[in-house]
Amino acid sequence: MRRTSLALAVLVVLSCRFAYAQEEPGQFRTAVSALGGLSVGSSQSFEFAGGRGSFGHGSDAGFAVGGGVAHDFSSRLTLEASGAYLDRNAGAWSADAGLRLNLVPSGRSLVPYFAVSGGAYSERSERVTVTLPDVDLPRNFGGFPGQRGGGGRPITVSTIRADGRLPRLTTDGSRETSGLMTLGGGAVFAAGAHVFVRPDVRAQVVFSDDTRVLGLFTLNFGYRF
């Protein structure tokens, strides 16, 4: 009886040690990587108030380049921070930090994961401002010919060009930095003891005046140490 109990105890201890060993992080727990990919999503905007209209337009897609650093807290949890230049609106960038939840221990040769992070998104946009001469417009004027102005008369192209004057156009640029949250996932493919490749897909939620969701598709090439 004692021998059976001792054998069972040894088996339990060995099983626990084996399970713990299977869940241990890989030998190299810190990694640096370079990334390249594509950022997609519309950033068009339009504003009109009184006799002034503002139009803004950002590219629907642009390349993304950057890098990041990551560290395994455990076999299932990885802290990561990254930054990227996004070729949108004459130069946008994003920076974020967050966690990756590994679906299998990080020491495996293939490690799929879910990820969530928070940070900042900044973009520069060029705007064209249209000033209409001598036209009395209501606040909710949408800028369409035929709509009535504040005096009750229709707004037409000839009215806008009254006295031979055309609308005045001015351009200016501005940079706006907004809060950012990302959600997504990917997988780490080990190409050796130190080298890995990591495809990653994220939804970038930009919390600006008009909350937008951008897509970020990247391929990371990294080195573990």
Secondary structure, DSSP 8 states (H G I E B T S, - for coil): -HHHHHHHHHHHHHHHHHHHHHHS--S--EEEEEEEEEEE----EEEEETTEEEEE---SEEEEEEEEEEEESSSSEEEEEEEEEE-STTSEEEEEEEEEEESS-TTSSEEEEEEEEEEEEEEEEEEEEEE-TT----TT----TT-B-TTSSB--HHHHTGGG---EEEEEEEEEEEEEEEEEEEEEEESSSSEEEEEEEEEEEEESSS-EEEEEEEEEEEEE-
